[in-house]
């Protein structure tokens, strides 16, 4: 008898959370997508330079896109040292092109008078049809493009851009309420275990 693939191949497309037990005996749940992304980054040699944590808190990210960055030499050297910040940065659409605005890449220390301007606009590189689709989406009310992270992939600087909608105040309150409930459950489990 020949050994083959399991009866259900490929696995279902709906990602199921992976559960386990943490260091303190508290149950952990990591989304399958996040674990898959971390593992693929380790395999492909990606190095994350910086993340925009606030973007995921302030926006509902509906879709993500990878874009290349047009940089000068000193910017690349600063990014390799991890000296950048995505706080208050966004992506704008002008004349069929995307630009990264408000990103701070610190000046390179060892550069001469040919150093770059830290807060300049940087052009994003994507396929033309994707840029046009994103341009149409941005013109719709409530949509925006936010940079989520800058990283190196096979030696090239890339930015992960999210198509997002701003969260309302009640969305923030609901998120805080869920976070508080999870913390209380975790504390109750620790108290129960320590008795």
N, C-alpha and C positions, 0 to 999 in steps of 0.2 A: 504494500500500500504506500502511495506517495504522500509525503507530508507537504501540505500547501498552506495557503493563506487561511486565516480564520473564516468562518462562514460569513461574517459581516465585514466585508472589506470594500472600500476604505471605511474607517471609523466614521461615526455620525458627525455631521458638521457642527452640531451644537456643542460648544465647549462645556464640559462639566468641571466644577471646581475640584481641586485636589485638596484633601483634608489630611491632617496629621496632628501630632501632638508637639507642642512647643517645649522649650527648655524648662518652663515652670509647670508643665503638665496642662497648659491651657490649649484648647483646640485652635489650630491654625487653619485658615482657608486661603489659598492662593489661587487666583484665577488661572485657568489653563493657558489663556492667551499671554498673560504676563510671564509665566514660567517659560513658555515656548519662545517668547521674544528674548528673554535673558539667555537661554541656552543657545539660540541661534546667533546672538551677538558674540558669545564666547567662541563659537565655532568659526565664525567668519572673520574674527579679528577686529571687531568694532570696538572703538573706545569712546565712551560718552564724555564729552567735554563739559557740558552744563545742561541743566533741566529747568524748565519753567513750571515749578510746582503749583504756582498760583493759577495758572491757566486751567488746570483740571478742576480746581476748586471753584473758580468764577464762571466757567463755561461748561456747557454740555457738548462734548466733542462727538460729532456725528461721523466723521470720516478723517483718515489721516493720509498724508501724501509725503513722499520723500523727494527733496529737491536738492540740487547742487548749489553751491555758493560761489560767486565770483569774488575772489579775494586777492589781495596783493601779498607779497612774500612775508612782510613783517606781521601781517594778520595771521597767517598760517602758523608762524613760529609762536605767536602769543597763544593761539588756540591749543597748540601742542603742549604748552605749559599750563593749560587749563584756566587762562585768565580772560574769562568772558562772563557776561551776565545777560540773561534774557528778560529780566524784570521790566515791565512796561513796554515791551516790544510787540510789534504787530506786523502783518504783511499787508501791503497795499497793491492795488491793481491799477496800472496806468498804461494806456496805449498798447494793450496786448502783452504787457510784461508784468511780472511780479517783483516787488522790492521788499526787502526786510528793513524795517524802520525801527530805530530806538534801541537796537542791540549794541551793547557796549563791549568792545574788544580792546582791552588795555594795550597801550603802546608798548612796543617791544623795547626792552631795556638796552640791548646792545646795538640798536640801530643808530645810524647817523641822522643827518637832516632829511633822509628819505623815509622817515617813519610815517605811518598812516594816521588818519584822524579817527579817534576812538568811536564816535557815534555816527559815522557816515552811513548813508543808505547803501545797501548791498543788493545786487541783482540776484534773483533766484533762477536756476536753470531747471526747466521741466519741459515735457512735450507740449507742443503748441495746442493740441486739441484739449489737453487737460487744463492748460492755462485759460483757454476760452471758456470751458465749462465752469471753472472756478470764478471767473470774472462775472458770468451770468448769475451764479449763486450769491456772490458778494453784493450784487445790486439788489437782490431780494432783501426785504426788510428783516433785520434781526440776525443775519449771518455775518460772520467775520472770519478771517484767517489768523490763527495764532501760532507762533512757533512754539513747539513743545520741547524740543531738545536739539542740541548741536552735537554731532559725533563724527568720528572718522571711520570710513568704511573703505577698506583696501587702499588706504593712503589718501583718499579724497574726502574733503570736508563736506558734510551733508547736514541738512536741517530737516527735522520732522515737523511738518506743518499740519495743523488740525483745522478742519472746517467746523466752526463752532457757533453755537447760539448762546447768548448770555443767560445766566440763571436769574430767576426772579428771587425776591427776598424770601418768599415762602419756601422756595427750593433749598435755600441756605439753612433755614430753620429746620426743615425736615431732615436734612443731612446731619445737622448738629444733634438733633433728637436721636437719630439712629446711632450715632457715634456714642452718645451718652448711655444709651441702652446696652450697647455691646460692652462698654467699659464696666457698667454695673453687673452684667452677667458674668464677666470675667472675674471681677472682684468677689462675687458671690461664690463662684466655683473655687477660687483660691481659699476663701474662708472655710468652705465646706471640707476641702481637702486637708487643711491644717488642723482641723479638730480631731 
